[in-house]
Every structure is written in structure tokens, then in C-alpha cells.
Amino acid sequence: VRLFDILAAKLIAGVKVRIVISNPGYPDYSNIGDIRSEVVQPLFNRVKLQTGSATDANRAMRQNLQLAPLRVSDQPLWLNRVKYRLHTKVVLVDDRAFYVGSRNLYPDTTQDHGFIIEDATAAGQLKTTFLEIEWHYSKEAAIYDYENSSLDAPQVT
């Protein structure tokens, strides 16, 4: 909830936020069954709580959010029809620092590791050689994309 509250505050403040998640859907790799009910709706609820308005919450998400399931090529699946998977968690902040590790956002008992790297050059390399390429493919399946005005982002209530 704390992370969603922080993301909500940033979206409301006009900060551009991009989220690419492992492909949802059981019984595959992801623990998320449905991106709309388990990511979009809870995030919307936190934005709405802070703005006090469904209209303002929808506007903040449409104007400042990019959200998509992972893609690594022009095709939506590997050639053997398996969904793309990525366990690594990466958070890039202000193109100057990033976290890379395995910590999930839900409580569990697994031992997770990660690193925070505060190096603008390394952050730039991560952005250009990984994150921009990841978004290039993932945006084809985007739920939200503030750069694509023709995308029919959901109207959440």
C-alpha cells in the first residue's frame, strides 16, 4: 500500500511513471492473475483516495502513467507459445540511480537480494541498453501510455 500511495502521489504531481510487469495469468510464472484487477484498480483506488475524485484519478493516470506487460520482441509470446518472463526488479529514479534485485512487492519468506546504484552513467546505460528497448516492445500491449493519445486507456471507477 505504501508503494501504491507513493506512486499515486507522483502521478498526481505530474511525474511520469513507467511500469512493466511480468506477464500476468495463472498458471504461468506471474503471481498476478489479472493486470486490471490486481494492478490498475488498486493503483486507481489510491490515486482516487488522494485526489478525492474518480475524474481526477483517471486524468492523472492517463497523463502520467505507462503500464504494460513485458514484451521482448514484436511477438507477444516466445515461439513455443510461452509468455515472456522476467524475475528481476528494476527501478530507475531520475536517470541518476537505480535498484536491481529480486525483492517482490508482496510479503513472502524468500530471501531476496538487491543493489542500489547511484551512478548517472550506469543509470544511463541501463536506460538505453535495457529499459528503452523493453518499453519499445512492451508498449504494444500497454494498458496506459501517456505518449500514445490513441490508446484507449481504461476508464476506472
N, C-alpha and C positions, 0 to 999 in steps of 0.2 A: 504494500500500500504506500509505503514511503517513497519508493521509486516512482510509482504512478503519480503521486502528488507532486514530486519534483518535475517530472515530465509535463504534467498539466500546467504547472506554473510557468515553465519555459515556453510551452505552446501559447499560452495566454499572453506572455510578454513579447511574442513575435520571434522567438528563437526557432531556427529551423532544426528539426529533429528528423533523423532517418533511422528506421528500424527494419532490419532484415532478419527474419527468424527462420529456423529450420522448418521444413515443410510440415504443416500440421496434418493430423489424421492418423488415427489408430488403424491397424496395429503397427504402423511404421515407427520410425525412430523417435519422432517427436512426442512429448508428453502433452502437447496441446492438441485437443480434438478438433477445434474449430476456431480459426483466427478471428472471426467476427464476434463470437460469444465469449471467447476467452482472452482476447487482446483489445479489440475495438471497443466493445461495450464497457469493460471495466475502466479503460482509459477515458472514454467519453464521460462516464459517471463521475470521475474525479475532476475532469475539466468543468463539467456542468456544476458540480458542487462549489467550485471556486468562482465561477462566473455568475452562478445563480440563474442561468438561462440556457435552455437547450439550443436556442438560436445562436447565442454567442459561443457555446461549446462547439457546435458544428462548424461555425466560421473559423474558429481558432485551429481546429484540426485540419480543415480543408486548406487553409492558407499556410500552415507551417509544418505539416507532417508528411513524411514519406514512409509508407509501411508496405512491405511486400514479403512474400515467402521467397526463400532462397532459390536462385537460378544461377547456373554456371555456364550456360550456353544458350543458343537460340531455341533449343528444345526444352520442353517442360519436365522431361524425365531423362534418366540415363537410357542408353539404347536397350537395356534389359528391362525397361519399364519401371525401374526402382526410382523413388523420389531422391532428389539431391539431399545430402545430409552434411551438417557441419556442427560439431560439438563445441568448437572454440567460441568463446565470447570475446568480443572486441568492442571497446567503447573509445571513440576518438573525441577529444574535447578541444574546441577552439584551434584545431590544427597544430596544437603545441604539445599535447600529452595524450597518452592512450593507455588503456588497460587491455591486456590479453591474458586469458586464462580459461579456467573450466568451471568457475562458480556459477551455479544456476540461480535463478531468481526466486525459487521456491525452496522451502525448508526440506532438507534431506540429511542423511547421515554420511554421505560420501565425503571423502577428503578431497578438497579442491585446492588448486594452486593457481596463482596468477601473479602478474607483474604490472606495475605502473611505471611507464617510461615517460620521463619528462625531457623530451628532446624534439625540438621542432623539425630538425632534419629527418630524424627517424619517423616522426609522425607524417611528414610529407611523403616519404617513401611508402609508408603503409597506405596512405590515402590513394596515391597514384597507381601503385602496383597491385593493390588488392581491393580496397573499398570502392573505388570508382568503377573498376571492372565488374565487381559483384553487383553494383547498382545498375550498370549498363544492361545486364541480363535480367536482374530481378525486377526491374521496373515494368517489364512486360506483364507481370502478374500483380502489379501494385493494387492495393486497396485504396491507398491515399498517395497522391503525388502532387505536391504544391507546384511543381514545374509543368504539369500536364493539365491544362484547363479543360481538355476534352474528356478527361477521366470522370466517370460517373461515381464519385465517392459516395459512400452510404450516408443517408440522412438518418442519424441515430436519434432515438427519443429517450 
